[in-house]
Amino acid sequence: MSTHFGLIIIGDEILSGKRADKHLPKVIELLGARGLQLAYADYVGDDPARITATLARAFAAAREWGDVVFSCGGIGATPDDHTRQCAAKALGVDLALHPEAEALICERMQDVAKEQGLPYEPDRHDNAHRLNMGVFPLGAQVIPNPYNKIPGFSCQAAENEGSGAVHFVPGFPVMAWPMIEWVLDQRYAHLHQKQAYTEKSVIVFGSMEAMLTPLMLAIEAAHAGVKVFSLPSVDHPEYGRHIELGVKGSPEAVNLAYPALLAGLRRFDLKFGPELVR
């Protein structure tokens, strides 16, 4: 069974349009560079009940199907950061200061004090408050942050080794993206499938999707492991109204299914544009 990857993006600023989401295309890129694909994505604002419900679904998918989910945003210690608390609630566990996170945050505070030429005062109110960023659900593991040492965290969905997990990183791309890369390379290197995925398609003019649906179903039924895709367009700047029809999967499977797709299309009185390989 293949592992499915999911993405959760948390924050009112995304849904209000104050900031444009950059995580979705970047995570697609990071996964694609490793021969992997994103299966789904969720956006949720800074509402604790909705965040908890979204994370509960993510943990359920990780537990039941081994999904790997990345959650971006809301792990700070300001009043609008709820992700750490919601993750604990979704898992049904308590929160506690993680010893490794505490050490990393203290190290960061010492670095900042040194840069500013000030004495390090661990008991000062603002420094004590910063330790809240290391309060994680019990059982969490630290994700290192190469930007400023303030870590993210991972939560396994269940005790058994084969279960999936949800990985929590900050909303800032400069921190989140290298942390996601670290998780992919340190924890899921065995899933990397470079050069194991391809797409072949053709531009089709003069047809409706409904007319081609029986052919699409027949190709999928005859070629295990291949997905047929149909991308219609009504106002493409180069091709105008058309359908991009193709197959995707492993190179071996696609190389068998694509000629069958073309042969099926030639039974119709259609015009064809260029063929595409990705």
N, C-alpha and C positions, 0 to 999 in steps of 0.2 A: 504494500500500500504506500503510495507516494505521500510525502508530507506537504500539507497545504500551509501557505504563509498568509497571514493577515496583518492589517495595519489599522490602528485606532489613532485618530488625531483629535486632541482635546483642546478646547479653548473658545471662548466667546469671540475673540478677536478674528478668528477664521470665519465663523458663521456670520458675523456682522459685516465682514468685508474690510475691516480695518487693516488686516494683513492677508496677503494672498498665500495660500498653502503651497509650500515647496517640497513638503515631505513625500507626497504621493509619487511625483515623477522621479524623485531621487531614489526612493526605495525600489521602485520598478527597475531603475538603472542598476542599483547595487545587486539586486537579485539576478537580473539578466546577465550581469558580468560573471556570475557563478553558475549559469545555466539553470536558474530557478525562476519561478513566476509568482507574482502576487495573485492570490485567489479572491481576496475581498478586502474592502476598506470601509471603515465607519468614521463618521464625523459626529462629535458630540460637544455641546457647550459646557460651561462651568456649572452644571447643575449636579449636585452630589447623587441624587436618586437616579438620574439618567446615566451618569458615569458608572455607578455601581451596577446597574442593569446591563450596561454594555460590557463591562468587565466580567460579569457573571457568565454572559454568553461566551466570551472569549475563553474563560477557564473551562467551561463545559466542552467547547470544541477541542481544547487542548487535552482534556481528560479523556474524551470519548474517541477522538480521531487522531490525536497526536499533533494537532495544529501548533504552529509556531507563530506567535502574534507579537508585533511591536507596538507599543503605546508611546506616543510622543506628546509631552506637555503635562503641566500640572503637578510636577513632583517637587516644586519649591516649597517655601515655608511662609508664603504670604496668604492673606485670608481667602484669595480666590484660587488657591492651589488645593485641590481635594483628592488628587489621584492616589496618593499613598494611603489615605484613610479609606477610600472607596475600594481599593484593592484588598485591603485587610477584611473589609466587610463582605466583599464578594467571596472571599475564601473562607470566611468564618473563623479568622484567627485574630490574635491581638497584635498590636504594634509595639515595637521595642527599638531602642537605639542599637544599631548594628555595630559591633566593636570595630570591624575593619573600616566601616564608613566613618565612624567617630575619629579614628586615627587619621584618615585621609582629610577630613574636614579641618581637624586641628592643624595638620600640616599646611593646608592651604591658608589658614588664618595666620600662621607664623610667617609664611612667605609674604603675605600682604603687609604685615607689620614691618617686616624687614625692608620691603620695597619702599615703604613710606617713612622709614627711619624712626619708627615708633616702637615702644616696648610691647611685647605680646602679653595681653591681659585676658586669659581664658575665661575669667569669671565676669568680665564686663558684659552688660546685658545683651548687646547686639551679638557678641561672640557666642554667648550661651544660646541665644535664639537660633543661630546658624546650625547648631547641632540637630535641630529638628529636621533638617534636610537628610539626616542619616537615620531617621526613625522609619523603619520598614516593617512590612508584615513578617511575623515570625517565620523562620525558615528561608527567607530571601537570601539570594547571593548577590554580591556586588558586581556591577559593571563599571570598569574604570573609565574615567573621563580625562582624556589627554589634554583638554583645554584648560581646565582649572581645578582638577582633582576632585571636584564634588561628584560623587558617584551616582549612577543609576542603580537599578536592581532588577533581578530576575526572580520570578516565582514559578516553581514547578507546579503543574496542575494536580499531580498526585505523587505518591511515594514511589510507585513503580517507575523504573528507569525509562521505559518506552513511552511514557506520557509526554505530551507537549508542554509548552511553557509560555508565559507572557513576560516580555522584556520591557522594562520601563526606562525611558530616556527623557531628557529635557526637551522643551519645545524649540530651543535655539538650534538651528541647523548646524552651526559651527561645532556644537557639542554632540548633537544627536547622531549625525551621519557617521563620524568615526566610531562612535560607540556601537551603532548598529553593525558596522563593518566588523568590529572586533567580535561581536556575538556570532555573526555568520561564519567567521573564519576560525574562531576558537571552539565553538560548540557544534557547528554544523558543517564542518569541512567534509565530512563523509557523505553529505548530500549534494555537494557540488557536482554539476554535470556539464562541464564545459564541452562545447561542440556536440551536445547531445540533443539539440532542439533546432528545428528549422520550420519555415513556412514557405509554401509555394502557392501562388494565386494567379488569377487572370482577370483582367477587366472585361466585363460582359455588358454589351449594349442591347437594348430592346427587349428586356425580359423583366418579369416581376418575380419577387422571391417565392411567392406561392407556387409558381410554375416549376421552380427548380427544387422545391422542398423534397419531393419523392427521390430525386437523384441524390440529394445531400444525405437523406436517411439511408439510402442504399449503400453509399460509400462508407459511412460510419459502421454500418452493420457488417460489411464485407472486410473491413480493415481495422482490426483491433488496435487500440492505442492511438488512433488518429482522430482528431477533431476537425470537422468541417466548419468553416466560418463564412458568413455572408455579411458584407459591409455595404449597404446601399448608400448612395449619395444622389441628391437632386440638384446640387449647384456647385459641383467641383470646378475649380478654375480652369483645369486642363481638359477633363473628360466630360464635364457636364453631368447629365443624368446617367448613372451606371450602377452596376453592382460589382464589387470586388469579391470574387468567389474563390476559396482556396482551402487547403488542408494544412494542419500543423501537427507536429509531433516529432518523434525521433527521425533522423535522416533516412534510416532504412525503411521505416513505415511510410513516410511521406513519399519516398521515391517509388513506392509501389502504388500508393493511393492516387497520387496526382495524375498519372497517365490515365487511370480509370475515370477520374473526374473529367478530364478533357474529352475522352471518348464519349462519355455520357452527354456532355454539352454539345458535341457535334451532331447529335441527333435532332437538335433544335435548329430552327432557322434564325440564327443569331449572328451578330457582329462581335468581333473580339478585339480588344485593345492589347496592350503589352502584358507580358507575363512577368511576375515579380517574385523574387526570392529574398527572404530575410533570414 
